[in-house]
């Protein structure tokens, strides 16, 4: 499944064990890392300090390592507790879209409100959570691993 020589042993192992259809959550520093995914999901903590590493940095490496068939992001819905108003553009998402367009142009995109994103991230198909130090709001990204092209 892997296409790129990653250096992080735990990340390599978790991705290699994941397979087609498994999901990988790249979580920002605000995400509940201990409770925001199913209990059996692997967790790799790359949150060295606030702002380091970012979801964009992890995404860049992962896009070179595994095929991605879809992506989902947490988006504001206007519900109580949302930091941004419903329909607001989330700056972090533009970079994700650009990165996916460059390396996985057929990947589908889905905006989920906060409760729906949490439900998806706690699903049985989530194999891995990567905790980052990304401090931007709504910087969480849920990727579905695709089929490796021979």
Buried (B, 14 or more C-beta within 10 A) or exposed (E): BEEEEBEBEBBBBBBEEBEEEBBBBBBBBBBEBEEBBEEEBBBBEBBEEEEBBBBBBBBBBBBEBBBBBBBBBBBBBEEEEBEBEEEBEBEBBEBBBEBBEEBBEEBEEBBBBBEBBBEBBBEEEBBBBBBBBBEBBBBBBBBBBBEEEE
